[in-house]
Amino acid sequence: MKRKKKYGFIDRKGNSSIPFKYSEATDFADSVALVKLKKDYKLITVLGKEIFSSESKPLKLSARYFTLGDDLMSIINHQGQLVYGDVNNIQKINGKLYIITLASGEIKLLSD
């Protein structure tokens, strides 16, 4: 919800569960929301716990993964953990399977 130009989250009864302090916020997906606080983007849990923070905005790759960066990317999971760094290319094979090419030339499969 938005109140006085700030986003926060309420529970099913309408009570504030996460304070209204974010300048941007997405809905929760797989128990994680992307929010912006001052200059940092954060992934938070439904309890408001910060699990990842970056000055760059993470982009949603799939239901459980985010990417960071432009030329060399990083992939972060929905628990805020780095899965792959130095990613050159990401190719989507189907709805839940990706081919990841690392800067070293290594090729990985990522399943959502």
C-alpha beads as a LAMMPS data file, in Angstrom:
LAMMPS data file: protein, C-alpha beads

112 atoms
111 bonds

1 atom types
1 bond types

-500.0 500.0 xlo xhi
-500.0 500.0 ylo yhi
-500.0 500.0 zlo zhi

Masses

1 110.0

Atoms # bond

1 1 1 0.000 0.000 0.000
2 1 1 1.003 3.607 -0.434
3 1 1 0.582 6.222 2.264
4 1 1 1.989 9.764 2.089
5 1 1 4.202 8.900 -0.921
6 1 1 5.770 5.897 0.876
7 1 1 5.089 2.189 0.419
8 1 1 4.582 -0.352 3.159
9 1 1 2.749 -3.609 3.646
10 1 1 -0.349 -4.568 5.597
11 1 1 -1.644 -7.928 6.765
12 1 1 -5.001 -9.442 5.863
13 1 1 -6.693 -7.616 8.725
14 1 1 -5.488 -4.236 7.477
15 1 1 -2.826 -3.772 10.157
16 1 1 0.596 -2.437 9.183
17 1 1 3.010 -5.377 9.034
18 1 1 5.981 -3.645 7.356
19 1 1 6.443 0.120 7.906
20 1 1 5.609 2.685 5.214
21 1 1 9.163 3.805 4.445
22 1 1 9.944 2.684 0.881
23 1 1 9.945 4.960 -2.177
24 1 1 9.242 1.951 -4.450
25 1 1 7.823 -1.506 -3.785
26 1 1 6.601 -4.545 -5.691
27 1 1 4.070 -7.122 -4.604
28 1 1 5.368 -10.227 -2.878
29 1 1 6.165 -13.184 -5.142
30 1 1 7.483 -16.397 -3.605
31 1 1 7.555 -14.554 -0.250
32 1 1 9.941 -11.832 -1.546
33 1 1 9.340 -8.202 -2.541
34 1 1 11.699 -5.725 -4.194
35 1 1 11.741 -2.337 -2.440
36 1 1 13.782 0.864 -2.625
37 1 1 14.967 2.645 0.510
38 1 1 16.912 5.855 -0.136
39 1 1 19.452 4.882 -2.853
40 1 1 19.436 1.113 -2.248
41 1 1 17.248 -1.602 -3.693
42 1 1 16.448 -4.412 -1.289
43 1 1 14.814 -7.804 -1.352
44 1 1 12.701 -8.298 1.761
45 1 1 10.725 -11.215 3.168
46 1 1 7.070 -11.086 4.237
47 1 1 8.343 -10.414 7.760
48 1 1 10.248 -7.329 6.537
49 1 1 13.678 -8.964 6.884
50 1 1 16.218 -7.636 4.384
51 1 1 17.879 -10.510 2.522
52 1 1 19.732 -8.588 -0.197
53 1 1 20.769 -4.989 -0.875
54 1 1 22.320 -3.256 -3.892
55 1 1 22.633 0.207 -5.403
56 1 1 21.679 -1.371 -8.754
57 1 1 18.095 -2.401 -9.320
58 1 1 17.691 -6.179 -9.543
59 1 1 15.586 -7.277 -12.511
60 1 1 13.247 -10.228 -12.208
61 1 1 14.498 -13.113 -14.357
62 1 1 11.901 -15.645 -13.220
63 1 1 9.744 -16.488 -10.218
64 1 1 12.788 -17.308 -8.069
65 1 1 15.707 -15.446 -9.672
66 1 1 16.882 -11.867 -10.241
67 1 1 19.697 -10.413 -12.351
68 1 1 22.024 -7.510 -11.591
69 1 1 24.288 -5.626 -13.979
70 1 1 24.457 -5.001 -17.711
71 1 1 27.546 -6.375 -19.464
72 1 1 28.601 -8.949 -16.871
73 1 1 25.580 -9.909 -14.812
74 1 1 25.044 -11.690 -11.544
75 1 1 22.133 -13.998 -10.760
76 1 1 20.614 -13.905 -7.285
77 1 1 17.992 -16.311 -5.968
78 1 1 14.850 -15.390 -4.039
79 1 1 16.726 -15.997 -0.774
80 1 1 19.213 -13.222 -1.583
81 1 1 22.087 -15.601 -2.353
82 1 1 24.471 -15.188 -5.286
83 1 1 23.972 -18.117 -7.672
84 1 1 26.291 -17.042 -10.503
85 1 1 28.561 -14.045 -11.001
86 1 1 30.241 -12.908 -14.230
87 1 1 27.355 -14.028 -16.447
88 1 1 27.831 -13.148 -20.134
89 1 1 24.562 -14.463 -21.516
90 1 1 21.218 -15.875 -20.424
91 1 1 19.027 -17.823 -22.845
92 1 1 15.536 -18.944 -21.919
93 1 1 14.854 -22.471 -23.177
94 1 1 11.292 -22.826 -21.895
95 1 1 9.185 -21.445 -19.073
96 1 1 11.483 -22.792 -16.365
97 1 1 14.868 -23.595 -17.916
98 1 1 17.732 -21.223 -18.748
99 1 1 21.181 -21.665 -20.296
100 1 1 23.716 -19.502 -18.475
101 1 1 27.045 -18.661 -20.143
102 1 1 29.725 -17.433 -17.741
103 1 1 32.624 -15.125 -18.655
104 1 1 34.982 -18.107 -18.310
105 1 1 33.112 -19.861 -21.155
106 1 1 31.500 -22.331 -18.788
107 1 1 27.878 -23.200 -19.568
108 1 1 25.363 -23.881 -16.802
109 1 1 21.700 -24.857 -16.688
110 1 1 19.378 -22.999 -14.349
111 1 1 15.974 -24.421 -13.500
112 1 1 13.285 -22.331 -11.854

Bonds

1 1 1 2
2 1 2 3
3 1 3 4
4 1 4 5
5 1 5 6
6 1 6 7
7 1 7 8
8 1 8 9
9 1 9 10
10 1 10 11
11 1 11 12
12 1 12 13
13 1 13 14
14 1 14 15
15 1 15 16
16 1 16 17
17 1 17 18
18 1 18 19
19 1 19 20
20 1 20 21
21 1 21 22
22 1 22 23
23 1 23 24
24 1 24 25
25 1 25 26
26 1 26 27
27 1 27 28
28 1 28 29
29 1 29 30
30 1 30 31
31 1 31 32
32 1 32 33
33 1 33 34
34 1 34 35
35 1 35 36
36 1 36 37
37 1 37 38
38 1 38 39
39 1 39 40
40 1 40 41
41 1 41 42
42 1 42 43
43 1 43 44
44 1 44 45
45 1 45 46
46 1 46 47
47 1 47 48
48 1 48 49
49 1 49 50
50 1 50 51
51 1 51 52
52 1 52 53
53 1 53 54
54 1 54 55
55 1 55 56
56 1 56 57
57 1 57 58
58 1 58 59
59 1 59 60
60 1 60 61
61 1 61 62
62 1 62 63
63 1 63 64
64 1 64 65
65 1 65 66
66 1 66 67
67 1 67 68
68 1 68 69
69 1 69 70
70 1 70 71
71 1 71 72
72 1 72 73
73 1 73 74
74 1 74 75
75 1 75 76
76 1 76 77
77 1 77 78
78 1 78 79
79 1 79 80
80 1 80 81
81 1 81 82
82 1 82 83
83 1 83 84
84 1 84 85
85 1 85 86
86 1 86 87
87 1 87 88
88 1 88 89
89 1 89 90
90 1 90 91
91 1 91 92
92 1 92 93
93 1 93 94
94 1 94 95
95 1 95 96
96 1 96 97
97 1 97 98
98 1 98 99
99 1 99 100
100 1 100 101
101 1 101 102
102 1 102 103
103 1 103 104
104 1 104 105
105 1 105 106
106 1 106 107
107 1 107 108
108 1 108 109
109 1 109 110
110 1 110 111
111 1 111 112
